[in-house]
Amino acid sequence: MILTLTHYFLAFTLAVGVAVGAAIVEFPALRDSNLPSYLLILIGLAAFDVLCYWRSGGAPGGMVSMPVRFAGFGLALLAMLAVTSWAGVDAKLM
């Protein structure tokens, strides 16, 4: 099986969701701050996009498509909510 950029992106979004969920559980100040938790996920996904753009030199086909980005964002949100609910912590999305 050949791993494409889409596979790497979805694995990365899963890792970002778990990492943000673990950070929310470990650091209660993140829960009480005005920074929404989904923004932390978007920062991680933006870092992946910047790295893809830099790696491909802006060539067509070097970026992830928009439907995959939406699916990855949903996957990261679900992973974050799964980690926080498993730990018994209430995570606010807004």
PyMOL Python script that loads the backbone (N, CA, C, O; Angstrom):
from pymol import cmd

cmd.read_pdbstr("""\
ATOM      1  N   MET A   1       0.845  -1.177   0.000  1.00  0.00           N
ATOM      2  CA  MET A   1       0.000   0.000   0.000  1.00  0.00           C
ATOM      3  C   MET A   1       0.888   1.237   0.000  1.00  0.00           C
ATOM      4  O   MET A   1       1.787   1.374   0.830  1.00  0.00           O
ATOM      5  N   ILE A   2       0.629   2.111  -0.918  1.00  0.00           N
ATOM      6  CA  ILE A   2       1.398   3.345  -1.008  1.00  0.00           C
ATOM      7  C   ILE A   2       0.693   4.416  -0.185  1.00  0.00           C
ATOM      8  O   ILE A   2      -0.494   4.678  -0.378  1.00  0.00           O
ATOM      9  N   LEU A   3       1.421   5.023   0.717  1.00  0.00           N
ATOM     10  CA  LEU A   3       0.849   6.087   1.526  1.00  0.00           C
ATOM     11  C   LEU A   3       0.936   7.404   0.774  1.00  0.00           C
ATOM     12  O   LEU A   3       2.008   7.821   0.335  1.00  0.00           O
ATOM     13  N   THR A   4      -0.202   8.042   0.636  1.00  0.00           N
ATOM     14  CA  THR A   4      -0.248   9.326  -0.050  1.00  0.00           C
ATOM     15  C   THR A   4      -0.246  10.450   0.978  1.00  0.00           C
ATOM     16  O   THR A   4      -0.260  10.208   2.185  1.00  0.00           O
ATOM     17  N   LEU A   5      -0.227  11.664   0.485  1.00  0.00           N
ATOM     18  CA  LEU A   5      -0.252  12.828   1.359  1.00  0.00           C
ATOM     19  C   LEU A   5      -1.537  12.859   2.187  1.00  0.00           C
ATOM     20  O   LEU A   5      -1.535  13.339   3.320  1.00  0.00           O
ATOM     21  N   THR A   6      -2.624  12.351   1.625  1.00  0.00           N
ATOM     22  CA  THR A   6      -3.890  12.293   2.349  1.00  0.00           C
ATOM     23  C   THR A   6      -3.779  11.404   3.577  1.00  0.00           C
ATOM     24  O   THR A   6      -4.275  11.759   4.646  1.00  0.00           O
ATOM     25  N   HIS A   7      -3.136  10.258   3.435  1.00  0.00           N
ATOM     26  CA  HIS A   7      -2.959   9.355   4.573  1.00  0.00           C
ATOM     27  C   HIS A   7      -2.114  10.007   5.663  1.00  0.00           C
ATOM     28  O   HIS A   7      -2.441   9.920   6.846  1.00  0.00           O
ATOM     29  N   TYR A   8      -1.039  10.654   5.264  1.00  0.00           N
ATOM     30  CA  TYR A   8      -0.193  11.342   6.238  1.00  0.00           C
ATOM     31  C   TYR A   8      -0.965  12.461   6.937  1.00  0.00           C
ATOM     32  O   TYR A   8      -0.816  12.662   8.143  1.00  0.00           O
ATOM     33  N   PHE A   9      -1.780  13.180   6.190  1.00  0.00           N
ATOM     34  CA  PHE A   9      -2.552  14.274   6.769  1.00  0.00           C
ATOM     35  C   PHE A   9      -3.554  13.750   7.788  1.00  0.00           C
ATOM     36  O   PHE A   9      -3.681  14.314   8.875  1.00  0.00           O
ATOM     37  N   LEU A  10      -4.262  12.685   7.456  1.00  0.00           N
ATOM     38  CA  LEU A  10      -5.249  12.144   8.388  1.00  0.00           C
ATOM     39  C   LEU A  10      -4.590  11.577   9.641  1.00  0.00           C
ATOM     40  O   LEU A  10      -5.127  11.719  10.739  1.00  0.00           O
ATOM     41  N   ALA A  11      -3.442  10.943   9.491  1.00  0.00           N
ATOM     42  CA  ALA A  11      -2.710  10.465  10.668  1.00  0.00           C
ATOM     43  C   ALA A  11      -2.231  11.638  11.515  1.00  0.00           C
ATOM     44  O   ALA A  11      -2.270  11.576  12.744  1.00  0.00           O
ATOM     45  N   PHE A  12      -1.782  12.700  10.864  1.00  0.00           N
ATOM     46  CA  PHE A  12      -1.335  13.884  11.590  1.00  0.00           C
ATOM     47  C   PHE A  12      -2.494  14.539  12.332  1.00  0.00           C
ATOM     48  O   PHE A  12      -2.326  14.977  13.470  1.00  0.00           O
ATOM     49  N   THR A  13      -3.673  14.614  11.702  1.00  0.00           N
ATOM     50  CA  THR A  13      -4.811  15.225  12.378  1.00  0.00           C
ATOM     51  C   THR A  13      -5.244  14.404  13.586  1.00  0.00           C
ATOM     52  O   THR A  13      -5.647  14.964  14.605  1.00  0.00           O
ATOM     53  N   LEU A  14      -5.164  13.099  13.481  1.00  0.00           N
ATOM     54  CA  LEU A  14      -5.471  12.254  14.629  1.00  0.00           C
ATOM     55  C   LEU A  14      -4.490  12.520  15.765  1.00  0.00           C
ATOM     56  O   LEU A  14      -4.891  12.616  16.924  1.00  0.00           O
ATOM     57  N   ALA A  15      -3.213  12.639  15.437  1.00  0.00           N
ATOM     58  CA  ALA A  15      -2.197  12.930  16.455  1.00  0.00           C
ATOM     59  C   ALA A  15      -2.403  14.311  17.068  1.00  0.00           C
ATOM     60  O   ALA A  15      -2.228  14.485  18.274  1.00  0.00           O
ATOM     61  N   VAL A  16      -2.770  15.293  16.251  1.00  0.00           N
ATOM     62  CA  VAL A  16      -3.018  16.642  16.774  1.00  0.00           C
ATOM     63  C   VAL A  16      -4.225  16.631  17.711  1.00  0.00           C
ATOM     64  O   VAL A  16      -4.191  17.266  18.765  1.00  0.00           O
ATOM     65  N   GLY A  17      -5.275  15.929  17.345  1.00  0.00           N
ATOM     66  CA  GLY A  17      -6.457  15.844  18.202  1.00  0.00           C
ATOM     67  C   GLY A  17      -6.159  15.198  19.537  1.00  0.00           C
ATOM     68  O   GLY A  17      -6.625  15.669  20.575  1.00  0.00           O
ATOM     69  N   VAL A  18      -5.386  14.122  19.523  1.00  0.00           N
ATOM     70  CA  VAL A  18      -5.013  13.458  20.774  1.00  0.00           C
ATOM     71  C   VAL A  18      -4.112  14.368  21.609  1.00  0.00           C
ATOM     72  O   VAL A  18      -4.259  14.433  22.829  1.00  0.00           O
ATOM     73  N   ALA A  19      -3.182  15.071  20.961  1.00  0.00           N
ATOM     74  CA  ALA A  19      -2.270  15.958  21.687  1.00  0.00           C
ATOM     75  C   ALA A  19      -3.014  17.137  22.312  1.00  0.00           C
ATOM     76  O   ALA A  19      -2.736  17.508  23.452  1.00  0.00           O
ATOM     77  N   VAL A  20      -3.947  17.720  21.586  1.00  0.00           N
ATOM     78  CA  VAL A  20      -4.724  18.835  22.143  1.00  0.00           C
ATOM     79  C   VAL A  20      -5.609  18.340  23.282  1.00  0.00           C
ATOM     80  O   VAL A  20      -5.736  19.014  24.304  1.00  0.00           O
ATOM     81  N   GLY A  21      -6.216  17.181  23.118  1.00  0.00           N
ATOM     82  CA  GLY A  21      -7.015  16.611  24.200  1.00  0.00           C
ATOM     83  C   GLY A  21      -6.189  16.333  25.440  1.00  0.00           C
ATOM     84  O   GLY A  21      -6.634  16.602  26.556  1.00  0.00           O
ATOM     85  N   ALA A  22      -4.988  15.795  25.261  1.00  0.00           N
ATOM     86  CA  ALA A  22      -4.112  15.538  26.404  1.00  0.00           C
ATOM     87  C   ALA A  22      -3.665  16.838  27.061  1.00  0.00           C
ATOM     88  O   ALA A  22      -3.540  16.904  28.284  1.00  0.00           O
ATOM     89  N   ALA A  23      -3.426  17.867  26.260  1.00  0.00           N
ATOM     90  CA  ALA A  23      -3.030  19.163  26.825  1.00  0.00           C
ATOM     91  C   ALA A  23      -4.173  19.780  27.622  1.00  0.00           C
ATOM     92  O   ALA A  23      -3.938  20.394  28.663  1.00  0.00           O
ATOM     93  N   ILE A  24      -5.400  19.626  27.149  1.00  0.00           N
ATOM     94  CA  ILE A  24      -6.556  20.151  27.880  1.00  0.00           C
ATOM     95  C   ILE A  24      -6.733  19.413  29.201  1.00  0.00           C
ATOM     96  O   ILE A  24      -7.074  20.023  30.214  1.00  0.00           O
ATOM     97  N   VAL A  25      -6.504  18.113  29.194  1.00  0.00           N
ATOM     98  CA  VAL A  25      -6.617  17.334  30.423  1.00  0.00           C
ATOM     99  C   VAL A  25      -5.500  17.702  31.396  1.00  0.00           C
ATOM    100  O   VAL A  25      -5.746  17.850  32.593  1.00  0.00           O
ATOM    101  N   GLU A  26      -4.288  17.848  30.899  1.00  0.00           N
ATOM    102  CA  GLU A  26      -3.124  18.077  31.757  1.00  0.00           C
ATOM    103  C   GLU A  26      -3.052  19.502  32.295  1.00  0.00           C
ATOM    104  O   GLU A  26      -2.646  19.712  33.438  1.00  0.00           O
ATOM    105  N   PHE A  27      -3.438  20.474  31.489  1.00  0.00           N
ATOM    106  CA  PHE A  27      -3.314  21.884  31.877  1.00  0.00           C
ATOM    107  C   PHE A  27      -4.707  22.508  31.989  1.00  0.00           C
ATOM    108  O   PHE A  27      -5.285  22.902  30.977  1.00  0.00           O
ATOM    109  N   PRO A  28      -5.249  22.601  33.197  1.00  0.00           N
ATOM    110  CA  PRO A  28      -6.598  23.160  33.365  1.00  0.00           C
ATOM    111  C   PRO A  28      -6.714  24.617  32.923  1.00  0.00           C
ATOM    112  O   PRO A  28      -7.818  25.086  32.644  1.00  0.00           O
ATOM    113  N   ALA A  29      -5.603  25.335  32.855  1.00  0.00           N
ATOM    114  CA  ALA A  29      -5.657  26.733  32.414  1.00  0.00           C
ATOM    115  C   ALA A  29      -6.118  26.836  30.960  1.00  0.00           C
ATOM    116  O   ALA A  29      -6.701  27.848  30.571  1.00  0.00           O
ATOM    117  N   LEU A  30      -5.867  25.812  30.159  1.00  0.00           N
ATOM    118  CA  LEU A  30      -6.340  25.816  28.766  1.00  0.00           C
ATOM    119  C   LEU A  30      -7.863  25.750  28.693  1.00  0.00           C
ATOM    120  O   LEU A  30      -8.474  26.331  27.796  1.00  0.00           O
ATOM    121  N   ARG A  31      -8.469  25.040  29.639  1.00  0.00           N
ATOM    122  CA  ARG A  31      -9.932  24.950  29.657  1.00  0.00           C
ATOM    123  C   ARG A  31     -10.564  26.282  30.030  1.00  0.00           C
ATOM    124  O   ARG A  31     -11.624  26.642  29.518  1.00  0.00           O
ATOM    125  N   ASP A  32      -9.905  27.012  30.926  1.00  0.00           N
ATOM    126  CA  ASP A  32     -10.477  28.249  31.439  1.00  0.00           C
ATOM    127  C   ASP A  32     -10.097  29.476  30.619  1.00  0.00           C
ATOM    128  O   ASP A  32     -10.592  30.570  30.889  1.00  0.00           O
ATOM    129  N   SER A  33      -9.238  29.318  29.634  1.00  0.00           N
ATOM    130  CA  SER A  33      -8.797  30.469  28.843  1.00  0.00           C
ATOM    131  C   SER A  33      -9.861  30.853  27.814  1.00  0.00           C
ATOM    132  O   SER A  33     -10.817  30.114  27.579  1.00  0.00           O
ATOM    133  N   ASN A  34      -9.672  32.010  27.215  1.00  0.00           N
ATOM    134  CA  ASN A  34     -10.600  32.473  26.180  1.00  0.00           C
ATOM    135  C   ASN A  34     -10.295  31.875  24.817  1.00  0.00           C
ATOM    136  O   ASN A  34     -11.041  32.091  23.863  1.00  0.00           O
ATOM    137  N   LEU A  35      -9.212  31.131  24.720  1.00  0.00           N
ATOM    138  CA  LEU A  35      -8.805  30.509  23.462  1.00  0.00           C
ATOM    139  C   LEU A  35      -9.618  29.235  23.237  1.00  0.00           C
ATOM    140  O   LEU A  35      -9.506  28.299  24.029  1.00  0.00           O
ATOM    141  N   PRO A  36     -10.435  29.172  22.181  1.00  0.00           N
ATOM    142  CA  PRO A  36     -11.209  27.953  21.948  1.00  0.00           C
ATOM    143  C   PRO A  36     -10.296  26.785  21.568  1.00  0.00           C
ATOM    144  O   PRO A  36      -9.267  26.962  20.916  1.00  0.00           O
ATOM    145  N   SER A  37     -10.697  25.606  21.988  1.00  0.00           N
ATOM    146  CA  SER A  37      -9.846  24.434  21.776  1.00  0.00           C
ATOM    147  C   SER A  37      -9.723  24.072  20.297  1.00  0.00           C
ATOM    148  O   SER A  37      -8.700  23.533  19.876  1.00  0.00           O
ATOM    149  N   TYR A  38     -10.749  24.361  19.511  1.00  0.00           N
ATOM    150  CA  TYR A  38     -10.645  24.039  18.087  1.00  0.00           C
ATOM    151  C   TYR A  38      -9.602  24.903  17.393  1.00  0.00           C
ATOM    152  O   TYR A  38      -9.073  24.514  16.351  1.00  0.00           O
ATOM    153  N   LEU A  39      -9.296  26.074  17.956  1.00  0.00           N
ATOM    154  CA  LEU A  39      -8.273  26.931  17.366  1.00  0.00           C
ATOM    155  C   LEU A  39      -6.891  26.286  17.492  1.00  0.00           C
ATOM    156  O   LEU A  39      -6.049  26.449  16.609  1.00  0.00           O
ATOM    157  N   LEU A  40      -6.656  25.560  18.576  1.00  0.00           N
ATOM    158  CA  LEU A  40      -5.386  24.847  18.724  1.00  0.00           C
ATOM    159  C   LEU A  40      -5.239  23.783  17.640  1.00  0.00           C
ATOM    160  O   LEU A  40      -4.144  23.564  17.121  1.00  0.00           O
ATOM    161  N   ILE A  41      -6.338  23.128  17.305  1.00  0.00           N
ATOM    162  CA  ILE A  41      -6.313  22.130  16.239  1.00  0.00           C
ATOM    163  C   ILE A  41      -6.034  22.803  14.897  1.00  0.00           C
ATOM    164  O   ILE A  41      -5.246  22.297  14.099  1.00  0.00           O
ATOM    165  N   LEU A  42      -6.674  23.933  14.652  1.00  0.00           N
ATOM    166  CA  LEU A  42      -6.460  24.643  13.387  1.00  0.00           C
ATOM    167  C   LEU A  42      -5.021  25.124  13.240  1.00  0.00           C
ATOM    168  O   LEU A  42      -4.494  25.161  12.128  1.00  0.00           O
ATOM    169  N   ILE A  43      -4.383  25.493  14.345  1.00  0.00           N
ATOM    170  CA  ILE A  43      -2.974  25.901  14.292  1.00  0.00           C
ATOM    171  C   ILE A  43      -2.108  24.724  13.850  1.00  0.00           C
ATOM    172  O   ILE A  43      -1.202  24.890  13.033  1.00  0.00           O
ATOM    173  N   GLY A  44      -2.384  23.536  14.389  1.00  0.00           N
ATOM    174  CA  GLY A  44      -1.635  22.348  13.978  1.00  0.00           C
ATOM    175  C   GLY A  44      -1.846  22.004  12.513  1.00  0.00           C
ATOM    176  O   GLY A  44      -0.901  21.627  11.820  1.00  0.00           O
ATOM    177  N   LEU A  45      -3.079  22.131  12.040  1.00  0.00           N
ATOM    178  CA  LEU A  45      -3.364  21.830  10.640  1.00  0.00           C
ATOM    179  C   LEU A  45      -2.742  22.868   9.712  1.00  0.00           C
ATOM    180  O   LEU A  45      -2.307  22.536   8.610  1.00  0.00           O
ATOM    181  N   ALA A  46      -2.699  24.110  10.150  1.00  0.00           N
ATOM    182  CA  ALA A  46      -2.044  25.149   9.347  1.00  0.00           C
ATOM    183  C   ALA A  46      -0.549  24.886   9.239  1.00  0.00           C
ATOM    184  O   ALA A  46       0.056  25.143   8.198  1.00  0.00           O
ATOM    185  N   ALA A  47       0.048  24.375  10.313  1.00  0.00           N
ATOM    186  CA  ALA A  47       1.477  24.044  10.263  1.00  0.00           C
ATOM    187  C   ALA A  47       1.741  22.955   9.229  1.00  0.00           C
ATOM    188  O   ALA A  47       2.742  23.012   8.514  1.00  0.00           O
ATOM    189  N   PHE A  48       0.853  21.961   9.140  1.00  0.00           N
ATOM    190  CA  PHE A  48       1.001  20.910   8.135  1.00  0.00           C
ATOM    191  C   PHE A  48       0.879  21.488   6.729  1.00  0.00           C
ATOM    192  O   PHE A  48       1.639  21.116   5.835  1.00  0.00           O
ATOM    193  N   ASP A  49      -0.075  22.394   6.533  1.00  0.00           N
ATOM    194  CA  ASP A  49      -0.250  23.016   5.213  1.00  0.00           C
ATOM    195  C   ASP A  49       0.965  23.837   4.808  1.00  0.00           C
ATOM    196  O   ASP A  49       1.392  23.796   3.654  1.00  0.00           O
ATOM    197  N   VAL A  50       1.517  24.577   5.750  1.00  0.00           N
ATOM    198  CA  VAL A  50       2.713  25.378   5.447  1.00  0.00           C
ATOM    199  C   VAL A  50       3.869  24.465   5.071  1.00  0.00           C
ATOM    200  O   VAL A  50       4.613  24.757   4.134  1.00  0.00           O
ATOM    201  N   LEU A  51       4.024  23.373   5.786  1.00  0.00           N
ATOM    202  CA  LEU A  51       5.093  22.422   5.481  1.00  0.00           C
ATOM    203  C   LEU A  51       4.887  21.790   4.099  1.00  0.00           C
ATOM    204  O   LEU A  51       5.853  21.617   3.356  1.00  0.00           O
ATOM    205  N   CYS A  52       3.655  21.447   3.748  1.00  0.00           N
ATOM    206  CA  CYS A  52       3.377  20.877   2.418  1.00  0.00           C
ATOM    207  C   CYS A  52       3.653  21.888   1.319  1.00  0.00           C
ATOM    208  O   CYS A  52       4.212  21.538   0.280  1.00  0.00           O
ATOM    209  N   TYR A  53       3.270  23.131   1.539  1.00  0.00           N
ATOM    210  CA  TYR A  53       3.510  24.164   0.533  1.00  0.00           C
ATOM    211  C   TYR A  53       5.007  24.388   0.347  1.00  0.00           C
ATOM    212  O   TYR A  53       5.490  24.535  -0.776  1.00  0.00           O
ATOM    213  N   TRP A  54       5.726  24.412   1.450  1.00  0.00           N
ATOM    214  CA  TRP A  54       7.179  24.619   1.384  1.00  0.00           C
ATOM    215  C   TRP A  54       7.868  23.436   0.696  1.00  0.00           C
ATOM    216  O   TRP A  54       8.784  23.625  -0.106  1.00  0.00           O
ATOM    217  N   ARG A  55       7.422  22.221   1.015  1.00  0.00           N
ATOM    218  CA  ARG A  55       8.031  21.015   0.455  1.00  0.00           C
ATOM    219  C   ARG A  55       7.799  20.903  -1.049  1.00  0.00           C
ATOM    220  O   ARG A  55       8.693  20.492  -1.788  1.00  0.00           O
ATOM    221  N   SER A  56       6.595  21.271  -1.504  1.00  0.00           N
ATOM    222  CA  SER A  56       6.277  21.124  -2.926  1.00  0.00           C
ATOM    223  C   SER A  56       6.641  22.362  -3.734  1.00  0.00           C
ATOM    224  O   SER A  56       6.587  22.330  -4.963  1.00  0.00           O
ATOM    225  N   GLY A  57       7.001  23.421  -3.084  1.00  0.00           N
ATOM    226  CA  GLY A  57       7.327  24.649  -3.795  1.00  0.00           C
ATOM    227  C   GLY A  57       6.112  25.305  -4.426  1.00  0.00           C
ATOM    228  O   GLY A  57       6.243  26.080  -5.374  1.00  0.00           O
ATOM    229  N   GLY A  58       4.933  24.999  -3.907  1.00  0.00           N
ATOM    230  CA  GLY A  58       3.700  25.574  -4.435  1.00  0.00           C
ATOM    231  C   GLY A  58       3.199  24.904  -5.700  1.00  0.00           C
ATOM    232  O   GLY A  58       2.294  25.422  -6.355  1.00  0.00           O
ATOM    233  N   ALA A  59       3.768  23.766  -6.055  1.00  0.00           N
ATOM    234  CA  ALA A  59       3.350  23.057  -7.272  1.00  0.00           C
ATOM    235  C   ALA A  59       1.948  22.469  -7.098  1.00  0.00           C
ATOM    236  O   ALA A  59       1.561  22.115  -5.985  1.00  0.00           O
ATOM    237  N   PRO A  60       1.189  22.361  -8.188  1.00  0.00           N
ATOM    238  CA  PRO A  60      -0.132  21.747  -8.104  1.00  0.00           C
ATOM    239  C   PRO A  60      -0.021  20.285  -7.652  1.00  0.00           C
ATOM    240  O   PRO A  60       0.887  19.561  -8.059  1.00  0.00           O
ATOM    241  N   GLY A  61      -0.951  19.879  -6.818  1.00  0.00           N
ATOM    242  CA  GLY A  61      -0.948  18.510  -6.318  1.00  0.00           C
ATOM    243  C   GLY A  61      -0.103  18.329  -5.078  1.00  0.00           C
ATOM    244  O   GLY A  61      -0.031  17.226  -4.537  1.00  0.00           O
ATOM    245  N   GLY A  62       0.526  19.367  -4.623  1.00  0.00           N
ATOM    246  CA  GLY A  62       1.370  19.267  -3.438  1.00  0.00           C
ATOM    247  C   GLY A  62       0.660  19.595  -2.148  1.00  0.00           C
ATOM    248  O   GLY A  62       1.257  19.565  -1.072  1.00  0.00           O
ATOM    249  N   MET A  63      -0.628  19.913  -2.259  1.00  0.00           N
ATOM    250  CA  MET A  63      -1.409  20.274  -1.077  1.00  0.00           C
ATOM    251  C   MET A  63      -2.555  19.276  -0.903  1.00  0.00           C
ATOM    252  O   MET A  63      -2.880  18.514  -1.813  1.00  0.00           O
ATOM    253  N   VAL A  64      -3.148  19.300   0.267  1.00  0.00           N
ATOM    254  CA  VAL A  64      -4.273  18.424   0.584  1.00  0.00           C
ATOM    255  C   VAL A  64      -5.554  19.102   0.092  1.00  0.00           C
ATOM    256  O   VAL A  64      -5.686  20.323   0.181  1.00  0.00           O
ATOM    257  N   SER A  65      -6.493  18.314  -0.423  1.00  0.00           N
ATOM    258  CA  SER A  65      -7.737  18.888  -0.946  1.00  0.00           C
ATOM    259  C   SER A  65      -8.641  19.354   0.199  1.00  0.00           C
ATOM    260  O   SER A  65      -8.482  18.927   1.343  1.00  0.00           O
ATOM    261  N   MET A  66      -9.575  20.219  -0.121  1.00  0.00           N
ATOM    262  CA  MET A  66     -10.447  20.803   0.898  1.00  0.00           C
ATOM    263  C   MET A  66     -11.362  19.774   1.571  1.00  0.00           C
ATOM    264  O   MET A  66     -11.525  19.854   2.788  1.00  0.00           O
ATOM    265  N   PRO A  67     -11.974  18.810   0.861  1.00  0.00           N
ATOM    266  CA  PRO A  67     -12.779  17.811   1.569  1.00  0.00           C
ATOM    267  C   PRO A  67     -11.961  16.986   2.566  1.00  0.00           C
ATOM    268  O   PRO A  67     -12.465  16.610   3.625  1.00  0.00           O
ATOM    269  N   VAL A  68     -10.717  16.709   2.231  1.00  0.00           N
ATOM    270  CA  VAL A  68      -9.862  15.963   3.158  1.00  0.00           C
ATOM    271  C   VAL A  68      -9.528  16.829   4.367  1.00  0.00           C
ATOM    272  O   VAL A  68      -9.411  16.315   5.480  1.00  0.00           O
ATOM    273  N   ARG A  69      -9.373  18.124   4.167  1.00  0.00           N
ATOM    274  CA  ARG A  69      -9.117  19.026   5.298  1.00  0.00           C
ATOM    275  C   ARG A  69     -10.305  19.043   6.251  1.00  0.00           C
ATOM    276  O   ARG A  69     -10.129  19.007   7.469  1.00  0.00           O
ATOM    277  N   PHE A  70     -11.525  19.099   5.695  1.00  0.00           N
ATOM    278  CA  PHE A  70     -12.712  19.072   6.545  1.00  0.00           C
ATOM    279  C   PHE A  70     -12.811  17.748   7.305  1.00  0.00           C
ATOM    280  O   PHE A  70     -13.124  17.737   8.495  1.00  0.00           O
ATOM    281  N   ALA A  71     -12.546  16.643   6.625  1.00  0.00           N
ATOM    282  CA  ALA A  71     -12.585  15.336   7.279  1.00  0.00           C
ATOM    283  C   ALA A  71     -11.519  15.243   8.365  1.00  0.00           C
ATOM    284  O   ALA A  71     -11.773  14.700   9.440  1.00  0.00           O
ATOM    285  N   GLY A  72     -10.341  15.766   8.094  1.00  0.00           N
ATOM    286  CA  GLY A  72      -9.272  15.754   9.086  1.00  0.00           C
ATOM    287  C   GLY A  72      -9.600  16.607  10.291  1.00  0.00           C
ATOM    288  O   GLY A  72      -9.299  16.229  11.424  1.00  0.00           O
ATOM    289  N   PHE A  73     -10.222  17.764  10.055  1.00  0.00           N
ATOM    290  CA  PHE A  73     -10.615  18.625  11.169  1.00  0.00           C
ATOM    291  C   PHE A  73     -11.657  17.930  12.038  1.00  0.00           C
ATOM    292  O   PHE A  73     -11.586  17.989  13.266  1.00  0.00           O
ATOM    293  N   GLY A  74     -12.627  17.268  11.398  1.00  0.00           N
ATOM    294  CA  GLY A  74     -13.617  16.508  12.157  1.00  0.00           C
ATOM    295  C   GLY A  74     -12.996  15.358  12.925  1.00  0.00           C
ATOM    296  O   GLY A  74     -13.380  15.091  14.064  1.00  0.00           O
ATOM    297  N   LEU A  75     -12.043  14.678  12.314  1.00  0.00           N
ATOM    298  CA  LEU A  75     -11.344  13.584  12.987  1.00  0.00           C
ATOM    299  C   LEU A  75     -10.572  14.095  14.197  1.00  0.00           C
ATOM    300  O   LEU A  75     -10.573  13.459  15.251  1.00  0.00           O
ATOM    301  N   ALA A  76      -9.917  15.235  14.048  1.00  0.00           N
ATOM    302  CA  ALA A  76      -9.160  15.811  15.162  1.00  0.00           C
ATOM    303  C   ALA A  76     -10.094  16.241  16.289  1.00  0.00           C
ATOM    304  O   ALA A  76      -9.777  16.046  17.462  1.00  0.00           O
ATOM    305  N   LEU A  77     -11.241  16.825  15.944  1.00  0.00           N
ATOM    306  CA  LEU A  77     -12.209  17.205  16.977  1.00  0.00           C
ATOM    307  C   LEU A  77     -12.732  15.983  17.722  1.00  0.00           C
ATOM    308  O   LEU A  77     -12.842  15.996  18.948  1.00  0.00           O
ATOM    309  N   LEU A  78     -13.054  14.931  16.981  1.00  0.00           N
ATOM    310  CA  LEU A  78     -13.536  13.710  17.630  1.00  0.00           C
ATOM    311  C   LEU A  78     -12.473  13.091  18.527  1.00  0.00           C
ATOM    312  O   LEU A  78     -12.788  12.608  19.614  1.00  0.00           O
ATOM    313  N   ALA A  79     -11.218  13.100  18.087  1.00  0.00           N
ATOM    314  CA  ALA A  79     -10.138  12.555  18.909  1.00  0.00           C
ATOM    315  C   ALA A  79      -9.959  13.383  20.175  1.00  0.00           C
ATOM    316  O   ALA A  79      -9.761  12.828  21.256  1.00  0.00           O
ATOM    317  N   MET A  80     -10.029  14.708  20.049  1.00  0.00           N
ATOM    318  CA  MET A  80      -9.890  15.573  21.215  1.00  0.00           C
ATOM    319  C   MET A  80     -11.032  15.338  22.202  1.00  0.00           C
ATOM    320  O   MET A  80     -10.803  15.225  23.406  1.00  0.00           O
ATOM    321  N   LEU A  81     -12.258  15.264  21.691  1.00  0.00           N
ATOM    322  CA  LEU A  81     -13.401  15.027  22.568  1.00  0.00           C
ATOM    323  C   LEU A  81     -13.359  13.640  23.195  1.00  0.00           C
ATOM    324  O   LEU A  81     -13.792  13.466  24.334  1.00  0.00           O
ATOM    325  N   ALA A  82     -12.842  12.648  22.469  1.00  0.00           N
ATOM    326  CA  ALA A  82     -12.726  11.300  23.029  1.00  0.00           C
ATOM    327  C   ALA A  82     -11.726  11.276  24.180  1.00  0.00           C
ATOM    328  O   ALA A  82     -11.978  10.647  25.208  1.00  0.00           O
ATOM    329  N   VAL A  83     -10.598  11.952  24.015  1.00  0.00           N
ATOM    330  CA  VAL A  83      -9.585  11.976  25.080  1.00  0.00           C
ATOM    331  C   VAL A  83     -10.112  12.705  26.305  1.00  0.00           C
ATOM    332  O   VAL A  83      -9.943  12.232  27.429  1.00  0.00           O
ATOM    333  N   THR A  84     -10.752  13.857  26.097  1.00  0.00           N
ATOM    334  CA  THR A  84     -11.240  14.625  27.245  1.00  0.00           C
ATOM    335  C   THR A  84     -12.404  13.926  27.945  1.00  0.00           C
ATOM    336  O   THR A  84     -12.491  13.965  29.172  1.00  0.00           O
ATOM    337  N   SER A  85     -13.288  13.297  27.199  1.00  0.00           N
ATOM    338  CA  SER A  85     -14.393  12.589  27.852  1.00  0.00           C
ATOM    339  C   SER A  85     -13.911  11.322  28.541  1.00  0.00           C
ATOM    340  O   SER A  85     -14.455  10.938  29.577  1.00  0.00           O
ATOM    341  N   TRP A  86     -12.902  10.671  27.983  1.00  0.00           N
ATOM    342  CA  TRP A  86     -12.335   9.490  28.635  1.00  0.00           C
ATOM    343  C   TRP A  86     -11.688   9.873  29.960  1.00  0.00           C
ATOM    344  O   TRP A  86     -11.725   9.098  30.916  1.00  0.00           O
ATOM    345  N   ALA A  87     -11.094  11.067  30.024  1.00  0.00           N
ATOM    346  CA  ALA A  87     -10.456  11.528  31.256  1.00  0.00           C
ATOM    347  C   ALA A  87     -11.460  12.158  32.217  1.00  0.00           C
ATOM    348  O   ALA A  87     -11.108  12.465  33.357  1.00  0.00           O
ATOM    349  N   GLY A  88     -12.691  12.355  31.783  1.00  0.00           N
ATOM    350  CA  GLY A  88     -13.707  12.933  32.648  1.00  0.00           C
ATOM    351  C   GLY A  88     -13.622  14.444  32.760  1.00  0.00           C
ATOM    352  O   GLY A  88     -14.059  15.022  33.754  1.00  0.00           O
ATOM    353  N   VAL A  89     -13.065  15.081  31.751  1.00  0.00           N
ATOM    354  CA  VAL A  89     -12.894  16.534  31.747  1.00  0.00           C
ATOM    355  C   VAL A  89     -13.856  17.125  30.729  1.00  0.00           C
ATOM    356  O   VAL A  89     -14.032  16.585  29.637  1.00  0.00           O
ATOM    357  N   ASP A  90     -14.473  18.238  31.100  1.00  0.00           N
ATOM    358  CA  ASP A  90     -15.388  18.911  30.182  1.00  0.00           C
ATOM    359  C   ASP A  90     -14.597  19.867  29.305  1.00  0.00           C
ATOM    360  O   ASP A  90     -14.005  20.824  29.803  1.00  0.00           O
ATOM    361  N   ALA A  91     -14.585  19.613  28.005  1.00  0.00           N
ATOM    362  CA  ALA A  91     -13.862  20.469  27.060  1.00  0.00           C
ATOM    363  C   ALA A  91     -14.867  21.324  26.313  1.00  0.00           C
ATOM    364  O   ALA A  91     -15.813  20.813  25.713  1.00  0.00           O
ATOM    365  N   LYS A  92     -14.651  22.630  26.354  1.00  0.00           N
ATOM    366  CA  LYS A  92     -15.554  23.523  25.626  1.00  0.00           C
ATOM    367  C   LYS A  92     -15.022  23.728  24.214  1.00  0.00           C
ATOM    368  O   LYS A  92     -13.819  23.878  24.005  1.00  0.00           O
ATOM    369  N   LEU A  93     -15.924  23.731  23.261  1.00  0.00           N
ATOM    370  CA  LEU A  93     -15.519  23.950  21.876  1.00  0.00           C
ATOM    371  C   LEU A  93     -15.549  25.420  21.508  1.00  0.00           C
ATOM    372  O   LEU A  93     -14.842  25.838  20.592  1.00  0.00           O
ATOM    373  N   MET A  94     -16.331  26.192  22.185  1.00  0.00           N
ATOM    374  CA  MET A  94     -16.409  27.631  21.895  1.00  0.00           C
ATOM    375  C   MET A  94     -15.994  28.431  23.093  1.00  0.00           C
ATOM    376  O   MET A  94     -15.994  29.661  23.044  1.00  0.00           O
TER     377      MET A  94
END
""", "prot")
cmd.dss("prot")
cmd.show_as("cartoon", "prot")
cmd.util.cbc("prot")
cmd.orient("prot")
